């Protein structure tokens, strides 16, 4: 039997590989799609994205997290969740099918009616994979989850590019999403040993709902929080302006999702397993925070550094308005994985109510702030959004400190050195390379120089996280 430490290390490795491959493929195909499609095409999908996310969340209802936090899970638990999701997703699709006209009226865009009805099929398909996904998630089968995700991203991206090439505009993006969900769901069933039965008993769902309903409410508001600018921009600005913001939002998301996805796949199950070992749980939390900060700050600050050159070289000057927005979003994006870790600790301690109210408060402040600032333009709204999301990290930490004794000085010691070093490295790189006139040479030079400088500082400072990561990767290569 593998120890928890070995499972965690393997989980981080496969989670990192999964997200790394997905984000790399997303980068490649995102560049191709960015060249083939217009800002208005992305704007159309951005307007309806939050509705698909909320519907998918309602169908999931937080049961995946609930199952991960249960001490003992039976086949009946999985079966109950499976049939509940099938029924709820069918009802949600019918509701949204008829609500499509209202969504189109809100955005003053009639073309959204058929697009909504087509794109929303995704969460109906996804409902069939909730129980298998929960099974793999609970059992730390991160390698299998990685294979599912990587296969789905390759096939769906090829489908999206082919349709975009043949002129299907925003329908290409919608189809890409549907193909991804279908392939991922099929792969989940391939790796899951559990199978449903026709004996339907919703008693387990009722028992889980007290915990899961708070996760459900929180996840809905998280999606609203993440997409609040897409929702408001679609109402007050043109599809092109929404597309410019959404392009920046997507590249920022690809960056922080690389780290966030890696730690999320192991953090929740690991924390739940250590609830009876407070000291060990805190030690692992701090180590995960250092590991996350070690990767997140240089990656996201680095993306902010090269945002202008990257946008022009990769997806041409038609997206130039996205560059400044991307630069701003990357600053707050560096803190997102850290907030995710802290919130996962809160959930694992059974305090889903704290998780819920904290997210609700963030969403409320965010909506009020964005509505107040929209007359001042998109850039002002994005700056306020970035500042607020950075300032919310101490809010998450406040509750974690009360639960496990993670002190203020301790968290500063864990993350601040990486933040300062990454910021200084990017600043030095910017000034050294600022005289390079060629965009492609400038992009490559900044990436290489920043990476070498950051590695050199970590090596000279004898940072233990670097040493551990290097040793683990060497052992995997040797194995």
N, C-alpha and C positions, 0 to 999 in steps of 0.2 A: 504493500500500500504506500502511495506517495504521501509525504508529509504536506501540511498546509502550505509551508514555505515553498516546496517544490511546485505544488499546484498553482500557487500565486505567481511564481516566476514564469512558469509555462504559460499561464493565462495572459500575463502581460506581454510575453513574447508573441504568442499567436494573436492576441488582440492588437498588438502593434503592427504585426505583419499584415493582418486583415485590413486594418484601417490605412496602413501605409500603401498597400496595393490598391485599395479602393480610391484613396485620395490621388494617387499617381494616375490611375486610369481616369479618374474624374478630371484631373488636370489636362491630360491629353485630349480626351473627348470633349471636355469643356472648351478647350481652345478651338477645336474643329467646329463645334456647334456655335461658338461665339462668332466665328468667321462666316458661317453659313446663314445664321439667323440675325434678326434685327432686335434692337432694344425693345420695340413694341411687342415682339413675340414673347420675350421674357417677361414683359410687363403683364401680358394676358395671364400667364401661368402664376405670376406672383400674386395677382389679385385673388385667386381662388385657393391658393396653397393652404391658407390657414383653415379653411372649411374642411378640406380633406384630412388635415392633421387632427382637428377636433373630432371629426366623425370616427376616425381610426382610434382615437383615444377613448371615446365612448364605448366602442365595440370591445376594446381591450379591458376597460374598466379597472385598471390597476391590478388585475389578478396575477400578472406575471411577477410583479414585485411581491405580492402577497404570498404566492407559492414559494418564492425564494426565501422568505422569512419564516416559513412554517417549519417546526421541528420534525414533523413526520408527514409525509405526503403519500396518499394512496392513488390507485388508478381511478377511483371514483372522483377524486378531487379534479384530476385532469379532465375526466369525461364531463363533469358538470360544467367546467369552464368552457370546454369545447362547444357544447351545444348551446350554452348561453350566448357565446360570441356569435355563432351562426345566426341565431334568431335576432339578436340586437342589430347586427350589421345589415340584415335584410330590411328591417324596419327603418334603420337610418338611411339606407339608400332610397327607399320609397319617399321618405320625408324630403330629402335633399333633391330628389328628382323633380318634385313639384315646387321646391323652394328656389330652383335655379333662376326662374324669372325674376324673383325678388332680388337675388344677388346681382343679376344683370342690371336691374333698375338702380340699385345702390351705386354701382360704378358707371351708370349711363353708357353701358356697352352691351348691346343686344347679342353680339356674337358669343358672349359668355354662356348663354343658355345651353346650346349643344355641347360646348366644351366641358361645362360642369357635369353634365349627365354622362359624358364619356369618361372623364378623369376620375369621377367618384366611384367608378367600378373597382378601383384599386383596393379600397378598404374592405369591400365584400370578399375579394380574393384573399386579402391578408387575414381575415377573421379565421380562416381555416388553419392558419399557421401559429396561432397564439399559444395553444397548448403544447405543441412540439417545441416552440421557441422557449417556453417556460421550462420545459424538461431539460433542454440543453443548458439553459442559463443557470438553473438551480444546481446542476451536476458539474458545473465548471467545464463543460465540453466546448471550450473556446476554440479549439482547433477545428472542430466540426462547424461551428458558427462562422469561422473565418472562411472555410471552403464554400459555404452557402453564399456568403456575401460577395466573395471574389467572383464566383461563377455568375451570379446574378448581375453584377456591375458590368462584366465583359459583354454578356449577351444583350443586355438592355441598351448599353451604350452604342453597340454596333447597330441595333435596330433604330435608335434615335438618329444617328448620323445618316443612315441610308434614307430615312424618310425626309430629313432636312435637305439632303442632296437633291432629292426629287421634288422639292418645293412644297412640302406639306406644312411649312411654317410652324406655328405653335402646336399643331397636332403632333409633330415629331416629339416634342417635349412631353406631351401628355402620354403618348404611346410608350415612350422610354420608361416612364414611371410605372405603367401597367405591366410591362414586360419584366421589370425588376422585381415587382411584388410576386408575380406568378412564378418566376424561376426560383426566387428565394424560398417561397412557400413549399414548392416541390422538393427542393433540396433539404429543407428542414424535416419533412416527412421521411426522406431517405435515411437520415442519420438518427432519427428518434426511434427508440425501441418500443415506446408506448403506442397503443392503438385504441381508438374509441370503440365503445359498444353502444348498442341501441337501448340499453337500460339507462334512462335519463332520470337523474335525481339532482334537483337544484339545491338540496340542503347544504352541501359544502359551499356553494356560491353565497348563500345567505350568511354563513358563518364568516366567510372572508370579507364580506362587503363592508363591515364596520371599519376594517383597516383599509381596504382597497378604495373605498369611496373618497377618502381624503387624498390618496395618490391620484385618483381620477380627476378630482377637482383641481389639484395642483398642476397636473400635467396639461390640462386644458389651458390654465392660465399661463403656464410656461410657453406653450405654443403662441398664445396671444401676445405675451411679452416679447417673444423673439420676432414675431411678425407684425408688431404694432405699427411699424413704419410702412410696411407694405399695405396694410389695411387703410391707413389714413392717407398715404400718398395716392393710392388708387382712387380715393374719393376727391381729393383736392388738386391733384396734378394730372398731367397727361400720361398715357401708357408708356411713352418714351422715357419720361422722367422716372416712372416707376421701374422701368427696365434698367435704367442706369444704376439706380440704387440696388435693385435686386442682383445685378451682376456683381457689384461690390460685396453685397451680403453673402452671396454664394461662395465667392472665393475666400472670404473671411471664415465662413462656416467650414469649408474644406480644411482650412488650416487648423482651427481649434478642435474640430471633430477627430482629427488624427490622434490627438492626445486624449480627448474626452472619451472617445469610444474605447480606447485601449484600457483605461483605468476603470470605466464603468462596468465592463464585462467581468471584472474580478472583484471590484470594491464591495459591492452589495453582498454577494455570497460570503466573502471572507469576513467582513465586519459582523455579519449575522452569526457566523460560526464561533466568533470570539466574544459574544455578549457576556459570557460568564467569566471572562479573563480580561478585566478592565485595563490592567497595566500593559499587557501584551497588545491589546487592541489599540491603545494610544500609541504604542511604539510603532506598530505597523502603519497607523494613520500618518504619523510624522514622516516615516520613511517614504510613503506614497506621495505625500505633499512635496518632499524634497525632489523625488524623482520627476513629478509632474512639473514643478517649477524649473528644474534643470532642462527640460525639453521645451516647455511651453513658451517661456520668455524669449529665448533666442529664435525660435521658429516664427512666432507672431510678430515680434519686433523686426525680425529680418524681412518678413513679408511686407511690413509697413515701409521698410527702407527701400525695397525695390518695386513698390506698387506701380509707380508711374512708368518705369521702363517695362515692367512685366505686362501691363495692360496694352501698351503700344506695340510691343514686339509680338505678343501672343495673339491678341484678338483685334489688333489694328486700332487706328485713331478714332474710329467711330464710337469707341467706348471710353474716350478720354475723360469724360465727366465722371466715370466710375472710379478713377484713380485716386482722387482726393478722398472720396468717401471710403474707399477700401483702406487707405492709410489710417484714417480715424478709427474705423471699426476694428482694425487689427490690435489697437492698443487695449481695448476692453476685451477683445478675444483672447488675449494672453491670460486673463484672469478667470475665464469661464470654466476650464477644467478644474481649477482649484475650488471654485464654488460648488462644482458638481461633487467633488470628493467630500466636502464638508456636509453637503445636504444628504449624501448617501449614508454617512455616519449617523445623522439624525434619524433617518428612516430605519436603519438597522437597530437602533435603540428602542424602536416601537413608538417613536414620537412623530407619527405621520401628521398629527394635528399642527405641530410646530412647522413642519415642512410646508403644510398647506397654507397656513396663515402668513408665513413669511413670503411665500410666492405671491399670494393674493395682494399683500401690501405693496410688493414691488410692482405688480401689474397696475394697481390703482394709481400709484404715484407716476408711473410711466405714461399711462393714458392721459392723465391730467396735464402732465408736462408737455406731451407731444401736441395735444389739442391747443394748448396755450401758445405754443411756439410756431405752429405751422404758417402763420402769416409772415414769419421772418425767413422762410425758405428751408429747403431740405438740409443744407449744410448745418444750420443752427440746430435743427432737430437731431441730427446725427451726433453732434458734439454733446448735446444734453444727454442723449441716450448712452453715449460712451461713459461720461462722467458718472451717471447714476449707477450703471452696472459695475463700475469699479468700486464705488462707495458701498455697494451692497455686500461685498465680500466680508467686511467687518461685522455685518449683521448676522451672516451665517456663522461666523466664528464665535459671536457672543453666545449663541445657543450651544455650540459644540463645547465651549469652555465650561458651561454649566453642567453638561452631561458627562464629560470625560476628563475635565481638568486641563484642557489644552490652553495654556496661558498665552497672553498677548505677546510677551517677549519671546516665547517659544516659537510661535508662528512667524514672527518677524525674522527670527534666526533661521528658520527653515526656508523661507521664500525670498526675503529681501536681498541676500547676496546675489542670487541668480538674476533677479530683476535689475539690480544696479550694474552688474557685469554686462548683461545683455544690452542694456541701454547705452552704456559707455562704448562697447564694441561697435554697435551700429553707428553711433556718433562719429567715432574715429574713422570707420569705413567710409562714411558719407564724405567727410572732408578729404580723405586721401584720394578718393576716386572722382570727386566732383568735376575735375577738369577733363575727364574722358568724354569726347564728343559723340562717339558712336553708341547708339542705344543698345545694340546686342552685346558689344564688348563691355559696356558699362554694367549691364545686367549680370553677365557671367563673372566679371571682376568683383562686383560687390558680394555675390553669393560665396565665391571661393574665399575671398579675403575675410569676410565676417565669420565664416565657419572655422577657418584656420586660427583666427585671433581668439575666438571663444574657446576652442579646444585647447589652445596654448595656455590660456589663463586657468582653465580648469585643471590642466595637467600640472602646471607650476604650483597651484594652490593645493595639490593632492586631494582633490574632492573625491570622497569615498564613493558617491553615486556613479561617477565616471568609471572608477576602477571596477565596481561591481558589474556595471553594464558591459564593460569590455570583456571581463572574465566570463560572463554568462554567454555572450555572443561567441567567444572563442570556443567554449565548451560545446555549444550547439553545432558549430562548424566542424569541430573535431569528431563529434558524435555522428 
